Amino acid sequence: MDQATLLKEFSKLRNPVRTIAVTSGKGGTGKTTMAIALSKFLADRKFRVCLIDGDLGLANVDVVLGLSSKLNLYHVATGEAEIEEVLIETGYGFKVLPGGSGIRELLNMDFFMRKQLASEILKLDGRFDFIIADTAAGISDEVMMFCVSCQDVVIVMTPEPTSITDSYALIKTLSKEFSKRDFKIILNMVEGESDKYSFSYLKMSVDKFLKYVRLFMLGSVPKDPIFTKIIKEQNLALLDKLKNHFDPIIDRLVDQTVFSPLPTGLGRLALGFMRFKGNAFIH
């Protein structure tokens, strides 16, 4: 399939889907656990969810979930496997598209690999209601690719000053360089009422220095040892103990006035892979 044919395929997409990049300005915010939790609780409500491990080269979603697969995004990109063969059923109602761990080639994809990924992504049309991409942390080109290509960006932030500062830097980069305007925030690892003011501190800086940027608070999640236990035991069922904290966040995720499903969502994600060229995002 050449590029012109691929672009024609984009226009044929008819099924609405919500594509969401879950990201963070720095590591250690619980971003991956949060992406997994969102996928699980959405699936509990009978939504069809695909979680893409978008930390290209250092993927670990499958490890956290205790999944085992010999195939990943690399095999899709090289044409060794179709996307349907790579998708893993988690046992919690959602599927995972594993990334490649320790595979530098995914960070330096040639045109064939990018085109192959794009064409395979299109095969997901009509399969899912939500596609969630768990990105790497920071402002690398692969992070920019997912954040720009997905309809919505959810930033996982903690009350730490460094996390607030790095979240601002991420928002600034996406707004200044890629004209991204809307950002959703999840405040994680909250220990007291005063921690909840962290969103207000971020919003004050954004309102003052970043014109036209809008922040939306999805909700907050307390610091809880259950998260460490989930990772150690690879038991996602333990998340149910925190269901009351996630319910308001999931309510907003399924609210179509907050996250609107669009037929172009999947095509936009596929186009993002086409534009991602060897550690350089073409925009």
BELGI-V679375 format. One line per field, one symbol per residue. ss: DSSP state (H for helix, E for strand, C for the rest). phi: phi as a letter, one per 20 degrees, with the letter a starting at -180 (. if undefined). burial: b if it has 9 or more other ideal C-beta (glycine too) atoms within 8 Angstrom, else e. A space follows every 10 residues. Layout:
ss=???
phi=???
burial=???
This chain:
ss=CCHHHHHHHH HCCCCCEEEE EEEECCCCCC HHHHHHHHHH HHHHCCCCEE EEEECCEECC HHHHCCCCCC CCHHHHHCCC CCHHHHCEEC CCCCEEECCC ECCHHHHCCC HHHHHHHHHH HHHHCCCCCE EEEEEEECCC HHHHHHHHHC CEEEEEEECC HHHHHHHHHH HHHHHHHHCC CEEEEEEEEE CCHHHHHHHH HHHHHHHHHC CCCEEEEEEE EECCCHHHHH HHHCCHHHHH HHHHHHHHHH HHHHCCCCCC CECCHHHHHH HHHHHECCCC ECC
phi=.efffffffg fefcefbddc edbbfbfnen gfffffffff ffffemeecd deeeefncfb gffgemecbe dbggfffenf befffegdee ndncdcdfed emdfgfecfe fgffffffff gffegnecec dddeefencf fffggffffe fcdddecdff gfffffffff ffffefeclf ddcdcdedmf dbgffffgff ffffffffdd fmecdcefqc cffbfffffg ffelcffffg fdgffegfff gffeffedce fcfegfffff ffffeeclmb eec
burial=eeeeebeebb eebeeebbbb bbbbbbeebb bbbbbbbbbb bbbeeebbbb bbbbbbbbbb bbebbebebe bbbbbbbeee bebeebbbeb ebebbbbbbb bebebbbebe eebbbbbbbb bbbbbeebbb bbbbbbbbee bbbbbbbbbb bbbbbbbbbe eebbbbbbbb bbbbbeebeb ebbbbbbbbb eeeebbebbe bbbebbeeeb eebebbbbbb bbeeebbebb beebebebbe ebbebbbebb ebbbeeebbe bbbebbbbbb bbbbbbbeee bee
